[in-house]
C-alpha cells in the first residue's frame, strides 16, 4: 500500500509540474520594443504587440522578435580593389526588423544572412573602385553597399538604416608610399606658395616704387608750377613797381615843369656819374660829347672851390 501511494504521489507531482510548465508557457510578457509571433503547430498564427500574451497550451508557441534598430559590427575582412591592392575593411551595419513574420519565415537565420550579405556587398562595391577612390569615397561606398543589401533585405522584412565604414587599411608598404606622396605634394604646395608670395612681394614693391615715382613727379610738377607762378607774380610785381616808379617820376617832373636849364644840369649830373664809373669804355652819343667835357670842367671847378675857400680862413 505504501508503495502504491508513493507511485501515485509521484505521478500527481509530475502532472502538477507539467501543468505549471504549460501555464508558464501560456502566460507571456512581451517587452517594449519587441513583438511576439505566435505559431500554432508550427504555422504562423498572429503577431502580438508588447504586453501580456496568453497562448493555448501544447499547440501554440511564442517567439519574440526585437524591432529596435540594431548595430551589427562586422569582422575585418580583406578586399581587393580595382587596381589589385588588398585592403582590410571593417564596417558597421544598422538594421531594423519592420516585418517580424517575414524576418522569421523568409530566411532561416536573418542575423547570419545579413552578415554574409554585408561581406558580399563590400567585396562587390570596393572591387569596382581604385585604392584612391576607396580611401576618399567612404560615403559612396556606404550608399552603394546599402543599396545592394536593401534589394535582398526588403524581401526579408528587414530595413538597412545605414552603413558606416569603420576602417579601410591598405598594406604597410602602400601606406608608406602614400605618406611619401603626401609629403612631396605638401613640399610642392609650399614651394608654389613661397614663389607666389615672392611674386606678390615683387609686384607690391614695383607698384610702390611706381606710385612713389608718380607722386614724386607730381610733386616736382607742382613745385615747378608754383615756382613759375611765383616768378610770374614777382615779374608782374616788379613791372608794376617799375611802372609805378616811372609814373611817379614822370608825374613829379611834369608837375615841376622843368625848363631847359634844369634838364641840362640833370644831363650833366648823369654824365658825371658815367665818368666816375669803373667801366673801361663808355659809349656817349655825339651830341653829348660837349656836355661831357663841360661836366668834367664843372667838376674840376667844384673840387677846387672848397680848397681855395679854406686857405684864407685857415
C-alpha positions in Angstrom: 0.0 0.0 0.0 2.7 2.4 0.8 4.5 1.7 -2.5 1.3 2.4 -4.4 0.8 5.6 -2.6 4.3 6.7 -3.3 3.8 6.0 -7.1 0.5 7.9 -7.1 2.1 10.9 -5.3 5.0 10.9 -7.9 2.5 10.8 -10.8 0.5 13.6 -9.3 3.7 15.6 -8.8 4.7 15.1 -12.4 1.2 16.1 -13.6 1.3 19.3 -11.5 4.8 20.1 -12.7 3.6 19.6 -16.3 0.6 21.8 -15.7 2.8 24.5 -14.2 5.1 24.4 -17.1 2.3 24.7 -19.5 0.8 27.6 -17.5 4.2 29.2 -17.6 4.3 28.8 -21.4 0.7 30.1 -21.7 1.3 33.4 -19.9 4.0 35.5 -21.6 5.1 39.1 -21.3 6.4 40.9 -24.4 8.8 43.8 -23.6 8.6 47.2 -25.2 10.5 47.3 -28.5 9.6 43.7 -29.2 6.7 41.8 -30.8 5.5 38.3 -30.1 5.0 35.9 -33.0 2.6 33.1 -32.2 2.9 29.8 -34.1 0.3 27.1 -33.8 1.5 23.7 -34.6 4.5 25.3 -36.5 2.3 27.6 -38.6 2.1 31.4 -38.3 -1.0 32.5 -36.4 -0.6 36.0 -35.1 1.7 38.9 -34.2 1.2 40.4 -30.7 2.3 43.8 -29.6 4.2 44.5 -26.3 2.3 43.4 -23.2 0.6 40.3 -21.8 0.2 37.5 -24.3 -1.7 34.3 -23.4 -1.4 31.3 -25.8 -3.1 28.0 -25.9 -1.2 25.2 -24.2 0.5 22.4 -26.1 -0.4 23.7 -29.5 0.8 27.4 -29.5 4.4 28.7 -29.3 5.5 32.3 -28.8 8.7 33.7 -30.4 9.9 37.2 -29.5 11.4 39.4 -32.3 13.4 42.6 -31.4 12.0 45.5 -33.6 14.6 48.1 -32.5 17.5 49.3 -34.6 20.5 47.1 -34.0 24.1 47.9 -34.9 25.9 44.9 -36.3 29.7 45.3 -36.1 31.3 43.4 -38.9 34.5 41.5 -38.8 37.7 42.8 -40.5 38.0 41.3 -44.0 40.4 41.6 -46.8 39.1 43.0 -50.1 40.8 43.5 -53.5 40.4 46.9 -55.1 40.1 47.6 -58.8 43.8 48.2 -59.1 44.7 44.9 -57.4 45.5 46.3 -53.9 44.5 44.2 -50.9 42.9 46.4 -48.3 41.4 45.5 -44.9 37.8 46.7 -44.5 35.6 46.9 -41.4 32.0 48.2 -41.4 29.1 48.6 -39.0 25.6 47.9 -40.3 22.5 49.3 -38.6 19.4 47.1 -39.3 15.8 47.1 -38.1 13.1 44.5 -38.5 10.0 46.0 -39.9 8.1 42.8 -40.6 8.5 40.1 -37.9 6.6 37.5 -39.9 8.9 37.9 -43.0 12.0 38.0 -40.8 11.1 34.6 -39.2 9.7 32.8 -42.2 11.6 34.2 -45.2 15.1 33.4 -44.1 16.4 30.7 -41.8 18.6 33.0 -39.6 18.5 36.7 -40.6 21.4 37.6 -38.4 23.7 35.2 -40.2 22.2 36.2 -43.6 22.8 39.9 -43.0 26.4 39.3 -42.0 27.1 37.2 -45.1 25.2 39.7 -47.4 27.3 42.6 -46.0 30.6 40.8 -46.7 29.5 40.1 -50.3 28.3 43.6 -50.9 31.5 45.2 -49.6 33.6 43.0 -51.8 31.4 43.8 -54.8 31.5 47.6 -54.3 35.1 48.0 -53.3 36.1 45.7 -56.2 34.9 48.4 -58.6 37.0 51.2 -57.1 40.7 52.0 -57.2 42.6 52.5 -53.9 42.4 56.3 -54.1 38.7 56.2 -54.8 38.1 53.7 -51.9 40.1 55.8 -49.4 38.4 59.1 -50.4 34.9 57.8 -51.2 33.5 56.3 -48.0 30.2 58.0 -48.4 29.9 56.5 -51.9 30.8 53.0 -50.5 28.2 53.3 -47.8 25.5 54.3 -50.2 26.3 51.6 -52.8 26.6 48.8 -50.2 23.3 49.9 -48.6 21.5 49.9 -52.0 22.8 46.4 -52.8 21.7 45.0 -49.5 18.3 46.6 -49.5 17.4 44.8 -52.7 17.6 41.5 -50.8 16.7 42.5 -47.2 13.4 44.1 -48.3 12.1 40.6 -49.0 13.1 39.6 -45.5 11.2 42.4 -43.8 14.4 44.0 -42.7 15.5 47.6 -43.3 19.1 48.7 -43.6 19.1 52.0 -41.8 22.7 53.0 -42.6 26.1 51.6 -43.1 29.3 53.1 -41.7 32.7 52.1 -43.0 34.9 52.0 -39.8 38.2 51.3 -41.4 39.9 50.9 -44.8 43.5 49.9 -44.2 46.0 49.4 -47.1 49.1 47.4 -46.7 52.1 49.0 -44.8 54.1 49.5 -48.0 51.2 51.3 -49.6 50.8 53.5 -46.6 54.5 54.4 -46.7 54.2 55.2 -50.4 51.1 57.3 -49.8 52.9 59.1 -47.0 55.9 59.9 -49.3 53.5 61.1 -52.0 51.7 63.3 -49.5 54.9 64.8 -48.2 56.1 65.5 -51.8 52.7 67.1 -52.6 53.0 69.3 -49.4 56.5 70.4 -50.3 55.3 71.2 -53.8 52.5 73.3 -52.5 54.9 75.0 -50.1 57.2 75.9 -52.9 54.3 77.2 -55.0 53.0 79.3 -52.1 56.5 80.6 -51.5 57.0 81.6 -55.1 53.6 83.2 -55.2 54.5 85.1 -52.1 57.8 86.3 -53.6 55.9 87.2 -56.8 53.3 89.2 -55.0 56.0 90.9 -52.9 57.9 91.9 -56.0 54.7 93.2 -57.6 53.9 95.2 -54.5 57.4 96.6 -54.3 57.3 97.6 -58.0 53.8 99.1 -57.6 55.0 101.0 -54.6 58.1 102.3 -56.5 55.9 103.3 -59.4 53.4 105.1 -57.2 56.3 106.8 -55.4 57.8 107.9 -58.8 54.4 109.2 -59.9 53.9 111.1 -56.7 57.5 112.5 -56.9 56.9 113.6 -60.5 53.6 115.1 -59.4 55.4 116.9 -56.6 58.1 118.2 -58.9 55.5 119.3 -61.4 53.5 121.1 -58.7 56.8 122.7 -57.4 57.7 123.8 -60.9 54.3 125.2 -61.4 54.5 127.1 -58.0 58.0 128.4 -58.9 56.8 129.6 -62.3 53.8 131.1 -60.7 56.0 132.8 -58.1 58.4 134.1 -60.8 55.4 135.3 -62.8 53.9 137.1 -59.8 57.4 138.6 -59.0 57.9 139.8 -62.5 54.4 141.3 -62.6 55.0 143.0 -59.2 58.4 144.2 -60.4 56.9 145.5 -63.6 54.1 147.1 -61.7 56.7 148.7 -59.3 58.8 150.0 -62.2 55.7 151.3 -64.0 54.6 153.0 -60.7 58.1 154.4 -60.2 58.3 155.7 -63.7 54.8 157.1 -63.5 55.6 158.8 -60.1 58.9 160.3 -61.6 57.1 161.4 -64.7 54.3 162.9 -62.7 56.7 164.7 -60.4 58.8 166.1 -63.3 55.6 167.1 -65.1 54.4 168.9 -62.0 57.7 170.6 -61.6 57.5 172.0 -65.1 61.4 171.8 -65.7 63.0 174.4 -68.0 65.9 173.6 -70.4 68.5 174.8 -67.9 67.3 172.2 -65.3 67.3 169.4 -67.9 70.9 170.4 -68.9 72.0 170.3 -65.3 70.4 166.8 -64.9 72.2 165.6 -68.0 75.4 166.9 -66.7 74.9 165.1 -63.4 74.2 161.8 -65.2 77.2 162.2 -67.5 79.3 162.9 -64.4 78.2 159.6 -62.9 79.1 157.8 -66.1 82.5 159.5 -65.9 83.1 158.2 -62.4 82.2 154.7 -63.4 84.9 152.0 -63.4 83.9 150.8 -66.9 86.7 150.8 -69.4 84.6 152.0 -72.2 81.7 154.4 -72.2 79.6 155.0 -75.3 78.4 158.6 -75.4 76.1 160.0 -78.1 77.8 162.5 -80.3 75.6 165.4 -79.3 76.5 164.7 -75.6 80.3 164.9 -76.1 80.4 168.6 -75.5 78.3 168.2 -72.4 80.7 165.5 -71.1 83.6 167.9 -71.4 81.6 170.6 -69.7 80.8 168.2 -66.9 84.5 167.4 -66.4 85.4 171.1 -66.3 82.5 171.8 -63.9 83.6 169.0 -61.6 87.1 170.3 -61.6 85.9 173.7 -60.6 83.7 172.3 -57.9 86.5 170.2 -56.5 88.9 173.1 -56.4 86.5 175.5 -54.8 86.5 174.2 -51.3 90.2 174.1 -51.1 90.5 177.8 -52.1 87.9 178.8 -49.7 89.7 177.2 -46.8 93.1 178.9 -47.5 92.3 182.4 -46.4 90.3 181.3 -43.4 92.8 178.9 -42.2 
